[in-house]
Amino acid sequence: MDKKKIASVLNGIEYPVQLPNIIREELELNNFVAVYFHSDDLVYLKGAISDCLKITDGDYIYFKKNNINHGSDKNTIYKTFDVSILINKCEDNCCYYEELTKKACAKILCEDYELITDISHETFTVFEDGELYCLGIVFDINDIARELYNG
């Protein structure tokens, strides 16, 4: 399955999100990550990266590279691409913010139950009792790795 197909399968899923086993397997197998809100202060990442992050409205989730292992053709990125996830918890003008953003290779803004990013992704909807709860995204971790390697 590609990320567009996974997002279409997830589109309209009910809150609280319980990813079907086949989707979890596809996310992991294809180095994809699904990101969605679990509450007003928790964001879940499932797939190639699995984590639960405590956030507040307006926080950014930054992805920082640790290692990128690639093939001899420089286009093959292995599953061992490793990232650290950092969350901005200070004002934009503090010294920590500048250091954080220098190290970041990609970011997602968490705002009003929406995830805003330049990372190539597909979007899906999450509903609660027939009402829109939040928008989630599915992205390929290798898109971040390729950009880092080429950049």
C-alpha positions as a Python dict, from the first residue, in 0.01 Angstrom:
ca = {
    (1, 'M'): (0, 0, 0),
    (2, 'D'): (120, 352, -68),
    (3, 'K'): (61, 641, 173),
    (4, 'K'): (-236, 767, -31),
    (5, 'K'): (-410, 430, 1),
    (6, 'I'): (-337, 411, 374),
    (7, 'A'): (-478, 762, 425),
    (8, 'S'): (-790, 668, 228),
    (9, 'V'): (-841, 358, 445),
    (10, 'L'): (-799, 570, 760),
    (11, 'N'): (-1020, 851, 631),
    (12, 'G'): (-1328, 878, 853),
    (13, 'I'): (-1188, 659, 1132),
    (14, 'E'): (-1359, 705, 1470),
    (15, 'Y'): (-1196, 854, 1778),
    (16, 'P'): (-1029, 713, 1980),
    (17, 'V'): (-822, 585, 1689),
    (18, 'Q'): (-749, 213, 1691),
    (19, 'L'): (-535, 141, 1386),
    (20, 'P'): (-622, -188, 1218),
    (21, 'N'): (-339, -444, 1236),
    (22, 'I'): (-301, -448, 857),
    (23, 'I'): (-248, -69, 857),
    (24, 'R'): (9, -90, 1138),
    (25, 'E'): (196, -356, 941),
    (26, 'E'): (184, -151, 620),
    (27, 'L'): (307, 162, 799),
    (28, 'E'): (605, -23, 945),
    (29, 'L'): (682, -222, 629),
    (30, 'N'): (685, 87, 407),
    (31, 'N'): (857, 329, 649),
    (32, 'F'): (542, 540, 677),
    (33, 'V'): (428, 735, 983),
    (34, 'A'): (67, 816, 1074),
    (35, 'V'): (31, 1122, 1298),
    (36, 'Y'): (-293, 1220, 1471),
    (37, 'F'): (-428, 1381, 1786),
    (38, 'H'): (-532, 1155, 2071),
    (39, 'S'): (-650, 1443, 2288),
    (40, 'D'): (-602, 1818, 2311),
    (41, 'D'): (-252, 1764, 2449),
    (42, 'L'): (-137, 1431, 2300),
    (43, 'V'): (-23, 1350, 1947),
    (44, 'Y'): (39, 990, 1841),
    (45, 'L'): (295, 881, 1584),
    (46, 'K'): (253, 524, 1462),
    (47, 'G'): (453, 322, 1211),
    (48, 'A'): (823, 372, 1129),
    (49, 'I'): (825, 603, 1433),
    (50, 'S'): (600, 514, 1726),
    (51, 'D'): (563, 769, 2001),
    (52, 'C'): (310, 963, 2206),
    (53, 'L'): (399, 1330, 2247),
    (54, 'K'): (262, 1577, 2499),
    (55, 'I'): (200, 1901, 2313),
    (56, 'T'): (15, 2227, 2352),
    (57, 'D'): (-159, 2422, 2079),
    (58, 'G'): (100, 2591, 1860),
    (59, 'D'): (386, 2351, 1941),
    (60, 'Y'): (608, 2224, 1662),
    (61, 'I'): (729, 1867, 1646),
    (62, 'Y'): (1083, 1871, 1506),
    (63, 'F'): (1256, 1570, 1355),
    (64, 'K'): (1633, 1568, 1394),
    (65, 'K'): (1852, 1316, 1218),
    (66, 'N'): (2069, 1081, 1416),
    (67, 'N'): (2185, 848, 1140),
    (68, 'I'): (2106, 794, 777),
    (69, 'N'): (2227, 470, 628),
    (70, 'H'): (2215, 459, 251),
    (71, 'G'): (2313, 222, -27),
    (72, 'S'): (2608, 269, -257),
    (73, 'D'): (2383, 428, -520),
    (74, 'K'): (2302, 710, -273),
    (75, 'N'): (1930, 675, -346),
    (76, 'T'): (1856, 373, -131),
    (77, 'I'): (1763, 469, 222),
    (78, 'Y'): (1746, 181, 464),
    (79, 'K'): (1492, 133, 740),
    (80, 'T'): (1761, 223, 993),
    (81, 'F'): (1705, 595, 931),
    (82, 'D'): (1692, 719, 1288),
    (83, 'V'): (1543, 1045, 1411),
    (84, 'S'): (1501, 1221, 1740),
    (85, 'I'): (1177, 1402, 1802),
    (86, 'L'): (1202, 1740, 1969),
    (87, 'I'): (922, 1969, 2080),
    (88, 'N'): (951, 2347, 2095),
    (89, 'K'): (853, 2451, 2447),
    (90, 'C'): (987, 2806, 2446),
    (91, 'E'): (942, 3136, 2268),
    (92, 'D'): (1078, 3176, 1914),
    (93, 'N'): (1346, 3420, 2029),
    (94, 'C'): (1507, 3205, 2299),
    (95, 'C'): (1853, 3051, 2243),
    (96, 'Y'): (1717, 2697, 2270),
    (97, 'Y'): (1476, 2761, 1982),
    (98, 'E'): (1756, 2870, 1750),
    (99, 'E'): (1966, 2565, 1837),
    (100, 'L'): (1664, 2336, 1796),
    (101, 'T'): (1570, 2465, 1453),
    (102, 'K'): (1931, 2442, 1327),
    (103, 'K'): (1931, 2070, 1404),
    (104, 'A'): (1583, 2001, 1269),
    (105, 'C'): (1535, 1831, 936),
    (106, 'A'): (1156, 1857, 927),
    (107, 'K'): (876, 1991, 1142),
    (108, 'I'): (503, 1962, 1202),
    (109, 'L'): (297, 2242, 1358),
    (110, 'C'): (21, 2118, 1590),
    (111, 'E'): (-256, 2375, 1591),
    (112, 'D'): (-632, 2357, 1642),
    (113, 'Y'): (-637, 1978, 1595),
    (114, 'E'): (-459, 2015, 1261),
    (115, 'L'): (-107, 1912, 1161),
    (116, 'I'): (64, 2162, 931),
    (117, 'T'): (385, 2060, 754),
    (118, 'D'): (592, 2088, 438),
    (119, 'I'): (667, 1715, 457),
    (120, 'S'): (507, 1540, 159),
    (121, 'H'): (200, 1368, 309),
    (122, 'E'): (-157, 1249, 268),
    (123, 'T'): (-435, 1366, 499),
    (124, 'F'): (-712, 1169, 669),
    (125, 'T'): (-1003, 1267, 892),
    (126, 'V'): (-1086, 1142, 1240),
    (127, 'F'): (-1445, 1169, 1363),
    (128, 'E'): (-1602, 1155, 1707),
    (129, 'D'): (-1977, 1089, 1730),
    (130, 'G'): (-2022, 1191, 1366),
    (131, 'E'): (-1838, 1523, 1409),
    (132, 'L'): (-1491, 1604, 1273),
    (133, 'Y'): (-1242, 1554, 1558),
    (134, 'C'): (-909, 1620, 1385),
    (135, 'L'): (-704, 1583, 1071),
    (136, 'G'): (-424, 1328, 1063),
    (137, 'I'): (-140, 1277, 819),
    (138, 'V'): (58, 988, 672),
    (139, 'F'): (412, 1054, 552),
    (140, 'D'): (712, 853, 432),
    (141, 'I'): (1010, 879, 667),
    (142, 'N'): (1234, 831, 363),
    (143, 'D'): (1114, 1164, 221),
    (144, 'I'): (1284, 1332, 516),
    (145, 'A'): (1594, 1114, 475),
    (146, 'R'): (1624, 1187, 101),
    (147, 'E'): (1595, 1562, 161),
    (148, 'L'): (1866, 1547, 426),
    (149, 'Y'): (2097, 1342, 209),
    (150, 'N'): (2051, 1563, -95),
    (151, 'G'): (2055, 1887, 105),
}
